[in-house]
Amino acid sequence: MRENRRGVFRKNAFTFGAILLDGGEVSCLVWDATEVGAQIEVDGDHVVPDRFPLRVSAGAEPRAAAVAWRRSRRIGIAFEG
């Protein structure tokens, strides 16, 4: 069994979010989220910068996010501020 290194419990979100970039939005799947971070998945052909605003669900306010890790199409992010 893998050790949980997170300081907080993440709840399953499984919602559609959006990464906000200068050229528009990139859709993503939000697998799980907390107040301090989330795990998202994007299509393989999209380049995701190290820092970006993320909307975790439709109508939600964007939050500043920074990449904590990358594994294939999945990305762990930490919310900033």
N, C-alpha and C positions, 0 to 999 in steps of 0.2 A: 504494500500500500504506500502511495506517495505521501510524503510529509506536506502538510499545508503550511507554507511559509508566509501566508498573508496575515496581516494584523487584524483584518476584519472579515466577516463572513460575506461572501458574494451570493446574491440571489440570482436565480435564472431569470433573465429578462426576455430573451428570444424575441426581440423587436427589430424593426427596420429603422436604422438611423442614417445619418448623412455626415460625411466629412466635408467641411466647407473649404474650398480652395479658391484661389484667384480666378481660375477659369470656370468655376461652377461647383456643383455638388457631385460627390462620389457616394453612391449608395453603399451601405454596409449592413451586416447583420450583427446585432449586439447580442452576444451569447449570455453574458452575465455582467452585473454592474453593482457598484456600491457608491457611496458618496465620494470615495477617494480614487476610484478607477473602474476600468471595464475591460472586457475581452471582446474584440470585434473581429469580423472576417470580411475581407474585400475580395473582389474578383482579382485573379492573378495578374491581369494586364494593367492594373492601376498602380501608379507610383504614389506612395503615401509618404509625405515628409515626416521629419522627426517631431515637429510641433504643428498643431492644427486645431481649429475649432471643431468640436463634435456635437452634433445634435443626436441625443440617444433615442429619441422617438419623435414621431410627427408632432409638430406644434411645440416641442420643448425648446427652451432657450439654449443656444449653443454654449458650450463650456470649453475653455482652453484645455488642451490635452497634450501630453508628451508621451512618446513611445517609450515603454519600459523594456519590451522584448518583441521579437518577431520570430514566428515559426510558420514558414510557408505562407499561407493566406491569412493566418490568424495573427493578431497583433494585441499585445497587452498594453494598455495605456494607463497613465496616472493623470488625474485631473489636476490642473495648476490653480493656485490662488485659493 
